[in-house]
Structure formats: structure tokens, C-alpha cells
Amino acid sequence: MKPIKFSYLDGRITIDPDLCNGKPTIRGKRITVQTIVEFLSAGETEKEILNQYPSLEKQDIHACLVFASKLMDHKYALQEIA
């Protein structure tokens, strides 16, 4: 059976089980949403990120933030494990 690929936010965020261990990436590139969010949380500017990754567009960075925000909109239940 062929792995299922997903696309979100007009194709800006993709999930492919065969790419980056299935982590969400930007437009099927080997750049994960996690990488971009971590750069932003470390204080990097959009301009600095775009200089480091010239294949990205400003809209890709915004899509990463929207995607991360949507993930946080889910309800999570924590369980204590023995």
C-alpha cells in the first residue's frame, strides 16, 4: 500500500511519511516546520531565515506559525505512567 501524503494551508505545509520521518515540512522540501519555529523562538528574524534558506518564501514562515498554532488548538489529556 502506498503511503498517504497530506497537504495543508494551500500546499505550504506537507506531510510525507517518506520525507523527514513524516514530520511536517515546507512544500515537500527537507525543511521542517519545527526547524523554522525553533529559529523564530531563538530570536532569528524572517529575513535571517530567508537568507539561510533561499528556497523559502515569506509566506512559508507564516504558514509554519499558523500550522503550529492550529496544533495547539487541540485538546490534550495527560496521563501519569507508573
WOUR-V98117 format. One record per backbone hydrogen bond with DSSP energy under -0.5 kcal/mol. NH is the residue of the N-H (numbers start at 1). CO is the residue of the C=O. If there is no record, write none. Layout:
nh->NH co->CO
nh->NH co->CO
This chain:
nh->6 co->15
nh->8 co->13
nh->12 co->8
nh->12 co->9
nh->13 co->8
nh->14 co->12
nh->14 co->25
nh->15 co->6
nh->17 co->4
nh->19 co->16
nh->22 co->16
nh->22 co->19
nh->23 co->20
nh->25 co->14
nh->26 co->31
nh->27 co->12
nh->27 co->25
nh->29 co->26
nh->31 co->29
nh->33 co->24
nh->36 co->32
nh->37 co->33
nh->38 co->34
nh->39 co->35
nh->40 co->36
nh->41 co->37
nh->42 co->38
nh->43 co->40
nh->44 co->39
nh->49 co->45
nh->50 co->46
nh->51 co->47
nh->52 co->48
nh->53 co->49
nh->56 co->53
nh->60 co->57
nh->61 co->57
nh->62 co->58
nh->63 co->59
nh->64 co->60
nh->65 co->61
nh->66 co->62
nh->67 co->63
nh->68 co->64
nh->69 co->65
nh->70 co->66
nh->71 co->67
nh->72 co->68
nh->73 co->69
nh->73 co->70
nh->74 co->71
